[in-house]
């Protein structure tokens, strides 16, 4: 979680007709909320953002994804019903 909070994923925006990634502060009232915001950004960048751009080295993308998965796993375990469905134990 510390990596996501200290080096959050950037947000893809359009400026002057071009897609660019912009460093944007994480929203949230506490570290947990900010970590979930970072998780959402990782997901959005993975599924909707520009792919294979030069703005972010491949290793950074892998680190962001790895840390996001840790937050996801911890979050899922907070709710027994969600955890059962997520882990296929329903």
C-alpha positions, 0 to 999 in steps of 0.5 A: 500500500505504501508504494501506491500512496507514495508513487500513485498511478497517473491519470490519462487526460486529453490536452491539446488533442493528445492523450497524456498521463498526468500526476494527480493527487489521490482522493480520499480522507485516509490512507485506505480510501486513497489506496482504493483510489490508486487501485481504481486507477491501476484498473482504469489504466490497465483496461482503458488507458494507453498501452505500452507508452513511453511515459512509464517503464515496464517495471513500474507498471508491474510494481503498480499492478502487484501492489494493487493486487495486494490491496485488492486481496486485503479488501476482498477479505474484509467481507465474507460474502464477497470473499466467498464469491471472489474465491469461488467458495459460494 
